[in-house]
Each structure stands twice: as structure tokens, then as C-alpha cells.
Amino acid sequence: MEKKKLGLLPKLVIAIVLGIVIGLVCKAANLPIIVQLFATYNSIFGNFISFCIPLIIIGFVVPGIADLGEGAGKTLALTTAVAYISTIIAGSLAYAVDMAIFPSFVHEGMFIVGAENAEETVEAALFTIDMPQIMGVMEALIVSFILGLGISVTKAEGLKSVFNEFGGIIEKVVGSIIIPLLPLHVCGIFSKLSYAGTIFELLSSFIGVFAVVIVLHIVVIVFQYTVAGSAAKKNPFSLIKNMLPAYTTAIGTQSSAATIPVTTECTKKNGVSDAIAEFVCPLCATIHLSGSTITLTSCSIAVMMMLSQDITFGSMFPFILMLGVTMVAAPGVPGGAVMAALGILESMLGFDADMQGLMIALYIAQDSFGTACNVTGDGAIAVFMDAITNKNKAEANA
């Protein structure tokens, strides 16, 4: 009898638990070398993923746009609009809930303990291997749009065949190298956090805000899949269940872009066509950051409340609108969203250096969960876009 293979989700759960145990044991036994070995592996594997991200985008997006045919331009515009609207709704919901709940437990002078990046407290990797990207993520997206739309408009079948074959190579790299090695990478991340003493400490500081943020993430995910499920006539909770491996992977990688292969695979399991999944998921990994918007909105409101700043919807809504644009520069970098948002935090909300430092600490402490919300929402948009595309095709053939 053929043995049943262990799925990705159980492997990731085992990796997380094992990582926490390894970190705690190494800390108790004063054996940093083991965590350093994991850190070395994580450094090399992380650099490899970073190197592959532009290739993954090109390999998936170009054939995806080209396969959509003449409707590619409309699909691109509609996907972008849906992603942006989703982000704005998430930020606005966060504002309403935060203003109603935060005053009960957030007050001036609250002190936050231990919310700092584990990188500062854990020994560095034994060595690193630099793997510079052949181009940035934004450049890869622009190139993909130009080539994909160009192939679609000019009917360049030869070039389309080349990129289809290139996409096949990238899928092989993802399926044969990245996915099998991913649980070990996640294990290393959690062993580092556990050894540093931040795995519990980070989430225990400012627990009230984090609890509200995570509940908001869940509410937004359910809302997104309710809308998508209604459009596709599918059970939203079944759709969410199929996305759990992407959610868990994002918690470990802290990167929407690095989770693209898993997000795409989970989205296909929800019955989304290959063309839509391979186009929408890489695109939304860059432009759809509903979870990060919830976190940044909530953390900024909490910081402002701690310092008795005036908070109005008139001041926060333009900030939310700008977040949806500014964070496009942040994919693939853990904590990149808050770094990209520092400029508008200063210019629009008046955050000084101390407030920005507090904001960074709060955001990084739960970055994994915001990223997980982002990528899970990407799957909802893919389901919605697939339903709209199928509806348009049916009407055209009628």
C-alpha cells in the first residue's frame, strides 16, 4: 500500500512547535551554536527565496496575463481596484473598532516591555551567502505587466511559449526545492525567537492591542471570503480552510512575496483556474495588504492615545488611503510595511523619532499575523476574480 504523505500544514505546525522547543532547550543548556546553525540555514535559504521572488513573479504573472487574452487589461485594472478597496475597508474597520475599544485599556503613559526585534538578541549566522536579485520586486511586476499585456495584444505565440516554459521551470524550482525546505526554515525562525526569549514576550507586551488586531484580521478574512464565496457560489469557510497552509506559512516567513508559491497552490485548491491564480496571487502579494493596514492603523492609534494625541476620522482616513499606495514598495521584506509607512506617519500624523521607534516595535512584534492576513485575503480576491471572469465568459458566449 502506498503511504499517505504528510501535508504541508501538519509539517509547518510540527516545525513551529519543534522550533519553540529547540529554542527553549538551547537557551536552558546555553547552546547558542544550534540556533546559529539554524540562523545560517535561514540566512542562506532566505536569500535564495529573495533571489527567486522576481523570477517567481515573472514566471507566474507573464503567462497569467498572456493566458487571459484580450481581457487582461480589464482584469488587471479590476484586480487592482478590488485589492485597493479591500485594503481601505480593512483600515476603516480598524479605525472604528479601535476608537470604540482602545480607550478602555490604552491610556497615556503606558509602558511597553520587550517589544523588540529578535535579531538584536540572537547570535548572528555563522556565515552568509549574498544572492542579489536580478531586479527589484516592483521592476519585476512592471516587466511582467508589459510583457504579459504585450503578448496578449500582439498574439506573440512564440514568446508566449518561451514564458510558459520558463514558468514551468519556476514551478519546478518551487515544488522541488522551496516547498520541501520551507518547514525547516520556519523551524529555524521560531527557534530563534524562542531562544531570544521573545516568542512569548513580544506577544505579551501590549496584549490588548494585539488581541484586537488579530480578531480584526479574522473578521476581515471572513468578510473577504463571504463576498468572494457569494460571487463564486461557494462555502466561504471551506475556502478559508483550504487557505490555512498559506496562512501558516506566512506566519513563519513574514513575507507575502515569499509565500506566493503556497498562496497560489492553496488558491488553486479552491477551484480557481490556473491562469487567474498565477496572475492574481503574485500581483496581490504586492498591492493587497489588508492585514498590514489593520495593524498599522491600530498601532498608530494606540501610540497616539498613549501620548494624548487628537484622533479623528478626518486625519486617519487620508492616512489609510496613502497606506494602500505606499506599502506597495514593501513586499518580500519582513517588517517592510512599517518601514515604508514611516514617511507618512511623520508627514500625516506628526510622528517624531520616538513615536516612530515605538511604532516599529509594536508592528514587528506581530508582523507575522498581519502578513498571514494579507496572503489569505489574496486568495479571496482570486476566487472573486475567477467568478467574475467566468461570468463574463458565460455572458459573452450566450
C-alpha positions as CSV (number, residue, x, y, z in Angstrom):
1,M,0.0,0.0,0.0
2,E,1.2,3.5,-0.8
3,K,2.0,5.5,2.3
4,K,0.0,8.7,2.7
5,K,2.3,11.7,2.6
6,L,2.2,14.3,5.4
7,G,0.7,17.5,4.1
8,L,2.3,20.9,4.2
9,L,0.1,22.3,7.0
10,P,1.0,19.5,9.5
11,K,4.6,19.8,8.6
12,L,4.5,23.6,9.3
13,V,2.8,23.1,12.6
14,I,5.3,20.5,13.7
15,A,8.1,22.8,12.5
16,I,6.7,25.7,14.7
17,V,6.4,23.5,17.8
18,L,9.8,21.9,17.3
19,G,11.4,25.3,16.7
20,I,10.0,26.7,20.0
21,V,11.2,23.6,21.9
22,I,14.6,23.7,20.3
23,G,15.0,27.4,21.2
24,L,13.9,26.8,24.8
25,V,16.2,23.8,25.3
26,C,19.2,25.6,23.7
27,K,18.6,28.6,26.0
28,A,18.4,26.4,29.1
29,A,21.5,24.5,28.1
30,N,23.4,27.6,26.9
31,L,23.9,26.1,23.4
32,P,23.7,29.0,21.0
33,I,25.6,27.1,18.3
34,I,22.5,25.1,17.4
35,V,20.4,28.3,17.0
36,Q,23.3,29.7,15.0
37,L,23.3,26.7,12.6
38,F,19.5,27.3,12.1
39,A,20.2,31.0,11.6
40,T,22.9,30.2,9.0
41,Y,20.4,27.9,7.2
42,N,17.7,30.6,7.4
43,S,20.1,33.2,6.0
44,I,21.1,31.1,3.0
45,F,17.5,29.9,2.3
46,G,16.0,33.3,2.9
47,N,18.5,34.9,0.4
48,F,17.6,32.1,-2.1
49,I,13.9,32.9,-1.7
50,S,14.6,36.6,-2.1
51,F,16.6,35.9,-5.2
52,C,13.7,33.8,-6.6
53,I,10.9,36.2,-5.9
54,P,11.3,38.4,-9.1
55,L,11.7,35.1,-11.1
56,I,8.5,33.7,-9.5
57,I,6.6,36.9,-10.3
58,I,7.8,36.9,-13.9
59,G,7.3,33.1,-14.3
60,F,3.7,33.4,-12.9
61,V,2.4,36.8,-13.9
62,V,3.6,36.9,-17.6
63,P,1.9,33.6,-18.6
64,G,-1.0,34.5,-16.4
65,I,-1.7,37.8,-18.2
66,A,-0.9,36.4,-21.6
67,D,-3.4,33.5,-21.0
68,L,-6.2,35.9,-20.1
69,G,-6.2,37.1,-23.6
70,E,-7.8,40.4,-24.6
71,G,-9.4,40.8,-21.2
72,A,-6.0,41.0,-19.5
73,G,-6.0,44.8,-19.2
74,K,-9.5,44.9,-17.7
75,T,-8.6,42.0,-15.3
76,L,-5.5,43.8,-14.2
77,A,-7.4,47.1,-13.6
78,L,-10.3,45.3,-11.8
79,T,-7.9,43.2,-9.6
80,T,-6.0,46.3,-8.6
81,A,-9.3,48.2,-7.8
82,V,-10.7,45.3,-5.7
83,A,-7.4,44.9,-3.8
84,Y,-7.2,48.6,-3.0
85,I,-10.9,48.8,-1.9
86,S,-10.3,45.7,0.3
87,T,-7.3,47.4,1.9
88,I,-9.3,50.7,2.5
89,I,-12.2,48.8,4.0
90,A,-9.8,46.9,6.4
91,G,-8.2,50.2,7.6
92,S,-11.6,51.9,8.1
93,L,-13.0,49.0,10.1
94,A,-9.8,49.0,12.2
95,Y,-10.3,52.7,12.9
96,A,-14.0,52.3,14.0
97,V,-13.2,49.3,16.3
98,D,-10.1,50.8,17.8
99,M,-11.8,54.0,18.7
100,A,-14.6,52.1,20.4
101,I,-12.4,49.6,22.3
102,F,-8.9,51.0,22.9
103,P,-9.9,53.8,25.4
104,S,-10.8,51.1,27.9
105,F,-7.3,49.8,28.2
106,V,-4.9,52.1,26.4
107,H,-4.0,55.3,28.2
108,E,-1.3,57.9,28.5
109,G,2.0,56.7,29.9
110,M,1.6,53.0,29.2
111,F,4.9,51.3,29.1
112,I,5.7,48.5,26.6
113,V,8.3,46.0,27.6
114,G,10.3,43.8,25.4
115,A,8.8,44.6,22.0
116,E,11.9,44.4,20.0
117,N,13.2,42.5,17.1
118,A,14.7,39.2,18.0
119,E,17.6,39.8,15.5
120,E,19.2,42.1,18.1
121,T,19.3,39.5,20.9
122,V,20.2,36.3,19.0
123,E,23.7,35.4,17.7
124,A,24.2,36.0,14.0
125,A,24.6,33.4,11.4
126,L,28.0,31.7,11.1
127,F,28.3,32.9,7.6
128,T,26.1,34.3,4.8
129,I,25.9,33.9,1.0
130,D,24.7,37.0,-0.8
131,M,22.3,36.4,-3.6
132,P,21.3,39.7,-5.1
133,Q,18.1,39.8,-7.0
134,I,18.3,40.3,-10.8
135,M,15.8,43.1,-10.4
136,G,13.6,44.5,-7.7
137,V,10.0,43.3,-7.0
138,M,8.5,46.4,-8.5
139,E,10.6,46.2,-11.6
140,A,9.6,42.5,-11.9
141,L,6.0,43.5,-11.8
142,I,6.3,46.3,-14.3
143,V,8.3,44.0,-16.7
144,S,5.6,41.2,-16.2
145,F,2.8,43.6,-17.0
146,I,4.5,45.0,-20.1
147,L,5.4,41.5,-21.4
148,G,2.1,39.8,-20.5
149,L,-0.1,42.6,-22.0
150,G,2.2,42.8,-25.0
151,I,2.0,39.1,-25.7
152,S,-1.8,39.3,-25.2
153,V,-2.2,42.2,-27.6
154,T,0.3,41.1,-30.3
155,K,-0.6,37.4,-30.1
156,A,3.1,36.6,-29.9
157,E,2.7,32.9,-29.6
158,G,6.5,32.2,-29.8
159,L,7.3,34.5,-26.9
160,K,4.2,33.2,-25.0
161,S,5.6,29.6,-25.4
162,V,9.0,30.8,-24.0
163,F,7.4,32.2,-20.9
164,N,5.2,29.2,-20.4
165,E,8.3,27.0,-20.4
166,F,10.0,29.5,-18.1
167,G,7.0,29.4,-15.8
168,G,7.3,25.6,-15.8
169,I,10.9,25.8,-14.7
170,I,10.0,28.2,-11.9
171,E,7.2,25.9,-10.8
172,K,9.7,23.0,-10.6
173,V,12.1,25.1,-8.5
174,V,9.2,26.0,-6.2
175,G,7.8,22.5,-5.9
176,S,11.1,20.6,-5.7
177,I,13.3,23.0,-3.7
178,I,11.4,25.8,-1.9
179,I,8.3,23.9,-0.6
180,P,10.2,20.8,0.7
181,L,12.8,23.0,2.6
182,L,10.2,25.6,3.9
183,P,9.3,23.7,7.1
184,L,13.0,23.7,8.2
185,H,13.1,27.4,7.5
186,V,10.1,28.0,9.7
187,C,11.5,25.8,12.4
188,G,14.7,28.0,12.4
189,I,12.7,31.2,12.6
190,F,10.7,30.0,15.7
191,S,13.8,28.5,17.4
192,K,15.5,31.9,17.1
193,L,12.5,33.7,18.6
194,S,12.2,31.2,21.4
195,Y,16.0,31.3,22.2
196,A,15.9,35.1,22.3
197,G,13.0,35.0,24.8
198,T,10.8,37.0,22.5
199,I,8.4,34.3,21.3
200,F,6.2,34.9,24.3
201,E,7.5,38.3,25.4
202,L,6.7,40.0,22.2
203,L,3.1,39.0,22.2
204,S,2.5,39.5,25.9
205,S,3.5,43.2,25.7
206,F,0.5,45.2,24.7
207,I,-1.6,42.1,24.6
208,G,-4.9,44.0,24.4
209,V,-4.0,45.8,21.2
210,F,-2.7,42.6,19.6
211,A,-5.8,40.7,20.6
212,V,-8.0,43.4,18.9
213,V,-5.8,43.4,15.8
214,I,-5.8,39.6,15.4
215,V,-9.6,39.5,15.8
216,L,-9.9,42.2,13.2
217,H,-7.7,40.1,10.9
218,I,-10.1,37.2,11.3
219,V,-13.2,39.4,10.8
220,V,-11.7,40.8,7.6
221,I,-10.8,37.4,6.3
222,V,-14.3,36.1,6.9
223,F,-15.8,39.2,5.3
224,Q,-13.5,38.8,2.2
225,Y,-14.4,35.2,1.8
226,T,-18.1,35.8,2.4
227,V,-18.1,38.3,-0.5
228,A,-15.9,36.0,-2.7
229,G,-17.9,32.9,-1.8
230,S,-21.2,34.7,-2.6
231,A,-19.8,35.7,-6.0
232,A,-18.5,32.2,-6.7
233,K,-21.4,30.4,-5.0
234,K,-19.0,28.5,-2.7
235,N,-18.9,28.0,1.1
236,P,-16.6,30.7,2.5
237,F,-15.5,28.6,5.4
238,S,-14.4,25.7,3.1
239,L,-12.5,28.3,1.1
240,I,-10.8,29.6,4.2
241,K,-9.9,26.1,5.3
242,N,-8.1,25.4,2.1
243,M,-6.0,28.6,2.6
244,L,-4.7,27.6,6.1
245,P,-1.3,26.3,4.7
246,A,-0.7,29.8,3.2
247,Y,-1.7,31.5,6.5
248,T,0.6,29.3,8.5
249,T,3.5,29.7,6.0
250,A,3.1,33.5,6.1
251,I,3.4,33.4,9.9
252,G,6.8,31.8,9.5
253,T,8.2,33.7,6.5
254,Q,6.7,37.2,7.4
255,S,6.7,37.9,3.7
256,S,3.7,38.0,1.4
257,A,6.0,37.7,-1.6
258,A,7.9,34.7,-0.2
259,T,4.6,32.9,0.4
260,I,3.4,33.3,-3.2
261,P,4.0,29.7,-4.2
262,V,2.0,28.4,-1.3
263,T,-0.8,31.0,-1.7
264,T,-1.1,30.1,-5.4
265,E,-1.3,26.4,-4.7
266,C,-3.9,26.8,-2.0
267,T,-5.9,29.2,-4.3
268,K,-6.0,26.5,-7.0
269,K,-7.4,24.0,-4.5
270,N,-10.3,26.5,-4.1
271,G,-11.2,25.8,-7.7
272,V,-9.6,28.9,-9.1
273,S,-8.3,28.5,-12.7
274,D,-4.5,28.3,-13.0
275,A,-4.4,31.5,-15.2
276,I,-6.3,33.6,-12.6
277,A,-4.4,32.1,-9.6
278,E,-1.0,32.6,-11.1
279,F,-1.9,36.2,-12.1
280,V,-3.8,37.4,-9.0
281,C,-1.7,35.9,-6.2
282,P,1.7,37.3,-7.2
283,L,0.0,40.7,-8.0
284,C,-1.9,40.9,-4.7
285,A,1.2,39.9,-2.8
286,T,2.4,43.4,-3.7
287,I,-0.7,45.5,-3.8
288,H,-3.1,43.9,-1.3
289,L,-2.1,44.5,2.3
290,S,-5.3,44.5,4.3
291,G,-3.7,42.8,7.3
292,S,-0.8,45.2,7.4
293,T,-3.2,48.2,7.1
294,I,-5.2,47.0,10.1
295,T,-2.0,46.6,12.1
296,L,-0.5,49.9,11.2
297,T,-3.8,51.8,11.7
298,S,-4.4,50.1,15.1
299,C,-0.8,50.5,16.3
300,S,-0.7,54.2,15.2
301,I,-4.0,54.9,17.1
302,A,-2.7,53.2,20.2
303,V,0.6,55.2,20.1
304,M,-1.4,58.4,19.6
305,M,-3.7,57.5,22.5
306,M,-0.7,56.8,24.7
307,L,0.6,60.3,24.0
308,S,-2.8,62.0,24.2
309,Q,-2.9,63.0,20.5
310,D,-6.1,64.1,18.9
311,I,-7.5,61.3,16.7
312,T,-10.3,62.0,14.1
313,F,-11.5,60.1,11.1
314,G,-10.7,63.2,9.0
315,S,-7.0,62.7,9.9
316,M,-6.9,58.9,9.8
317,F,-8.8,58.2,6.6
318,P,-6.3,60.1,4.3
319,F,-3.5,58.1,6.1
320,I,-5.3,54.9,5.4
321,L,-5.7,55.9,1.7
322,M,-2.0,56.6,1.5
323,L,-1.1,53.3,3.2
324,G,-2.7,51.4,0.4
325,V,-0.3,53.1,-2.1
326,T,2.9,53.5,0.0
327,M,3.1,49.9,1.1
328,V,3.4,48.6,-2.5
329,A,7.1,49.2,-2.0
330,A,7.3,46.8,0.9
331,P,6.7,43.2,-0.3
332,G,9.2,40.5,0.5
333,V,10.8,42.2,3.5
334,P,9.7,41.2,7.0
335,G,8.6,44.4,8.7
336,G,8.9,46.3,5.4
337,A,5.4,47.7,5.6
338,V,6.1,49.7,8.7
339,M,9.4,51.0,7.2
340,A,7.6,52.1,4.1
341,A,4.9,53.8,6.2
342,L,7.4,55.8,8.3
343,G,7.3,58.8,5.9
344,I,3.5,59.2,6.0
345,L,3.5,58.6,9.8
346,E,5.7,61.6,10.1
347,S,4.1,63.8,7.4
348,M,0.4,63.0,8.0
349,L,0.2,62.0,11.7
350,G,3.1,64.0,13.1
351,F,5.1,61.1,14.5
352,D,8.5,62.1,15.8
353,A,11.5,59.7,16.1
354,D,10.4,58.3,19.5
355,M,6.9,57.6,18.3
356,Q,8.2,56.0,15.1
357,G,10.5,53.8,17.2
358,L,7.6,52.7,19.3
359,M,5.5,52.1,16.2
360,I,8.2,49.9,14.7
361,A,8.5,47.8,17.9
362,L,4.7,47.3,18.1
363,Y,4.4,46.4,14.4
364,I,7.3,44.0,14.2
365,A,6.0,42.2,17.4
366,Q,3.0,40.9,15.3
367,D,4.2,41.2,11.7
368,S,3.7,37.5,11.1
369,F,-0.1,37.7,11.7
370,G,-0.5,40.8,9.5
371,T,1.3,39.1,6.7
372,A,-0.8,35.9,7.2
373,C,-4.0,38.1,6.8
374,N,-2.6,39.7,3.7
375,V,-1.9,36.4,1.8
376,T,-5.1,34.8,2.9
377,G,-7.0,37.8,1.6
378,D,-5.2,37.4,-1.7
379,G,-6.9,34.0,-2.1
380,A,-10.3,35.6,-1.6
381,I,-9.6,38.2,-4.3
382,A,-8.5,35.3,-6.7
383,V,-11.8,33.5,-6.0
384,F,-13.8,36.7,-6.6
385,M,-11.9,37.5,-9.9
386,D,-12.3,33.9,-11.1
387,A,-16.1,34.1,-10.5
388,I,-16.3,37.5,-12.4
389,T,-14.1,36.2,-15.3
390,N,-16.3,33.1,-15.6
391,K,-19.5,35.2,-15.5
392,N,-18.2,37.5,-18.2
393,K,-17.2,34.5,-20.4
394,A,-20.6,32.9,-19.9
395,E,-22.3,36.2,-20.9
396,A,-20.0,36.6,-24.0
397,N,-20.9,33.0,-25.1
398,A,-24.6,33.4,-24.5
